[in-house]
Structure formats: C-alpha cells, structure tokens
C-alpha cells in the first residue's frame, strides 16, 4: 500500500487500517488479480493497524471466484477453511459469514473440477451442521442449495454420476424438508437439469422425473423454465402423459396447464 510507505516516512495521518486494506483487496478482486490480493492478505495477517477481518477474506475469496481459472474454486475453499480454523482458535474478527460460504459454493457451481460436486456438498453440510448448533448466521439459504444443484447440473465424469445423483437428490430433499428455506421454481428447473445430466435415458430416469414433476405440481412451482427442462429430460410421450395429454407445443406454456400447478410461481397471471 502506498499509504504504508507514506506513513513509514512520517505522515502519521496516512496510517493504513483495515478499511483501506479492504478497499485495495476489493479493487484487486474486480481486476481478477487474485494472486496479488492473497499475497497482500498474507502480508497484513499480523499487522496491528490493518488487521484482516471477515470482509478482507471475503474480498480475496471473491477475487479467486472472479478469476474463474483452473483451481480457483479450490483456492477459494482453502481461504474459507483458513477462516474456519482461525475462528475456531479464537480469532473472532474472521468469523466466516453466509457470504463467505455462498461465494465458495458459487465457485464450485462454475468449476470444471471433477470433485466440485462433492466439495460443494461438503461445504453445504458444514453450513447445516453449524446452523443446527445455534450459529444461525450461516444457515444455508436458497442460493446455497441452488449452487450445489448447479454443480450437479454440469457435466460430471461418467464414473462419478451415480454418486453425484445421490448428492443432487439428497440436496433437493434436504431443501424440500427445510423449515428455514423454501424452494422456488428455479430450484425445480435446475434439479430437473441435474437429473437429466446424471441419469441415462430409460425407465428409471422417467420414473424419477415423473415423481418429482408431480411434486412440483403439488407445490405449485411449475414455471415455463421448469417445463423447458422437463421437455429436455423426458421423451415426448411421457411429457404428454404428465401434462394431461396436451400437444407437445401446448405443454411448453403454463397457461395451457392447470392453474394450481403454477400457483406459487411469479407466472401466475393468465392471458
């Protein structure tokens, strides 16, 4: 920091503080210079005037996510684990918050790492465990669950798809039964996309898709985006069967379907 140089040269009014450090870290993050941001964070780790706090770590985590290169998600998670370790050892000013966790989860949702699905689920499980321990500040929200399902919806190595499918279904069921978070139609859409990505075509896939589509109807969360994903995932005859034997074109618009199927979406207005 130039402020530090001026301060060391005798300008006492320019003593760096945590706010000035965070301003620089945020600027580095926006320019995708994650390496410099992390180096700066480490340099000031024991500085008594500009001590890094939660916002400092979050800025560097965001810098890695913005960089969006190979290994970025793992770098972001490493910083989160560092925060958890420090906080566990009594450094309260670096307590991870919901933003810390959700930013890491968003990195895994976009990551091409083969293990990203399982690492994302591990982060989500830690959040749930901490929330159950009365640390309500990190209880997962809709974004948290959405990020894990998004990771499942992206390509996964064939040998891992069975385990990844279990992650997707478990994540959806955990959300569906949650007393704190209520799913929306987007969650159903990304979930159907994950099922289509992780399951081979056939009777078992059709059965699971049918069951969850019926649940979406019961929840009143069938949107046009949900219909689009169901059409991508299901054969034509199954789509028509699920949607009252309407024509394929008609089943692409919720206005042609029972109103209660979309009663809890933002697309309730009928023509």
N, C-alpha and C positions, 0 to 999 in steps of 0.2 A: 504494500500500500504506500502511495506517495505521502499520505498523511503521516505514516510512521517515520519516514525519512525526515520530514519537516519537524516532527515532534522531537526526534533524537537530536536535531540540530538546534534545539532550543525554543521552538514555537509551542509553548505549553497549551495554547488554545486548540491545537490540532491533534490532541491525543486520540488515537483510534479507540473506538468502542465496539461493542457487539453490533450495534445498528449499522455502523459504517462497514464492518466486515460483511454483514448480511447483504448490504446493498451491492457490494462487489461480487459476492457469490451469486446473487440473482442475475447480475449482468453477465457474468461468465456463463451461467446456465442458459440464458437466452441466446448466447452466441455459440452454444453447443461445445464450449471448451471445458469439458468435464474433468479432464486431467489437471488443468491448472486450478480449477475450483477445489478439487480434492486435495491437491498439494497445499493450497492456501489454508484449507480447513485443518490439515495436519500441522501446519506451521504454527497456527494460533491455538492449538489444542490445550496448551498450558499457559497461555497469555492471561495475565490477571486483569487486564483492562478490556480486552476484546475477546472474552471467553466465548467459544461457540456454544450455542444453545439449540433447542429443537428446530427453530427456524433455519439455523445455519446448516444443520444436517439435511433438513428437507430441501433446501436450495441445491445442495450437491446431489442429492438423490434425483431431483428433477433434472439436473444437468445431465446425468447419465441417461435418463429416460429420453430427454430431448435429443441426445446424441444418436440414439437408436442404431447402434452398431453391434456387431457380434460381441457378446459378453456384457453388454450394457445392463441387462436385467440382473445378471449375477453381481455386477459391481454395486448396483442399487441395493440389492438384498444384503450384500456384505455390510454396507453402511447401516442398514436397518438393524442388523444383528449387533453391530458395534454400539448403536444407541441402546438396544435392549440390555447389553452387557454392562454398559456404563451406568444405566439407570438402576439395574439390579445391584450394583455396587455402591449405590447411594448418591450418584450424580444426578440430582433431580431436574436440573435445567435442560437435560437432553432426553427427557421422557418422550418416547415416541407417541404421536397422536394419530388420529384417524387418517389425516392427510399423509403421514409417513407410510402407513400400511397401504393405503389405496394407490399411492403413486408407484410403489413397488409392484403391486398387483397389476396395474396398468402396463407396466414394463413387461411382465410375464405374458399378458394378453397379446402383446405385439411381438414377442420374442420367437425366434426360429429355433431356439434351443430345444433339443428333444425332450429334456426333462422339465420344461417350463410348466406343463400342466400340473405335475406333481409338486413342484416347488410352490406354485401358486396356491394349491390346495393346502399345503403345509402352513403357509402364511395365514390363510383364512382360518384354519383350525386353531392357530395360536391366538388369533383375534377372538374367536368364540370362547376359548378357554379363559382368556383374560377377562372377557365380558362376564363370564359366569362367576369370576372371582371378585365381582363388585367393581371392576375397572370399566365402568360403562362408557368411558370416553373413547374406547377403541372397539366397541361393539361394531361388528361389520354392518354396513348399510347396503342399499341396493347396488351401488357401484361396486362394492367389494365382491358380491356374488356374481354380478354381471361380468367382471373381469375374469373370474375363474371359468365361467361358462364360455367366454370368448376365447380363452386359451384352448378349451376343448373343441371349439368350433373350427379352429385352424388345423391344418394338416398335421398328422401325427404318424410316426413310423408304424408300419403295419403290426409289428410285433408288440407294440405298446397299446394298441387300440382297445383291447379288452379291459385293461386296467384304466385307461383314460375314460372309457364308457362308464365304468363304476364311479369315477370321480364326478363325471357330469351328472349322473342320476342322483348320487348322494348329495351333491351340492344343491341341485334343484329341490330335492325332498327336504333338505335342511331349511332352505329358504321358505318353502311352502308351509312348513310347520312352525315357522318362527313367530314369536309373539311380538317381536320388535320391528320386523321388516315385512312389508307386504309386496309381493311381486307385481309386475305390471305386464302389459302385452309384449313389451320388448324382451323381457326375460323369456317368455314363451318362445318368441321368434328365434332368439339366439340358442335356446335349448334345442329346438327342432333342427336347427342348422348343425348343432353338435351331434345329435343323434344320426343325422344323415351322413356326417363326416366319419363317424366312428363305427357305424354298423354296415355290413354288407347288405345288399338288397335281398329280400326274401321274406318268408312268413314271420320270422321272429321280429324283424325290424318293423314290418307292417303292424304287428300286434302291439308293440310298444308305442309306436306313433299314434295308433288309434286310441289307446288308453289315455295318453297324455293330451290328445286333441279333445277328447270328451271331457277331460278335467278342465281344459281351457274354456270350453263352452260353459261348463258348470260355474266357473269363476267369473264368467262374463268378460273374458280377456282375449277374445278373438278379434284381432285387428286385420287390416289388409296386409300388413307386414307378416303377421302370423300365417295368413292364407298363402302368401307367396312362398314362405319356407315349407309349408305343408305340401304345396304343389311340387316343389323341387324334390322333396323327400319321398313322396308317395306315388305309386302308379295311378294312372287315370281312373281306373275302375274303383280303387279304394277311395280316392278323393270324392268321387260322385256318391259313393255309398255313405261316406261320413257326412256329406252335405246335402242330404235329402234328395239324392238322385237328380240334382240340377245339372245343366250342361256345364262342361269344363269352363267355358267363358264366364258363366254366371257365378260360379263358385270362387271367382277371383275378387269379388266385391262384397263386402259385408252387408251392403244394402239389400242384397238378394237373400240373405240368410236370417234366421230368427233373431229378433232384436235383442233378446236376453243373452245371446251369445257374446254380444259386444257391449253389454250394459255398463261395464266398468272400465271401458276404454275412453279415449278422447274422441273417438269416431262414432259417437252415439247418434249424431244428427243424421236424420234420414232425408232423402230427397223428397 
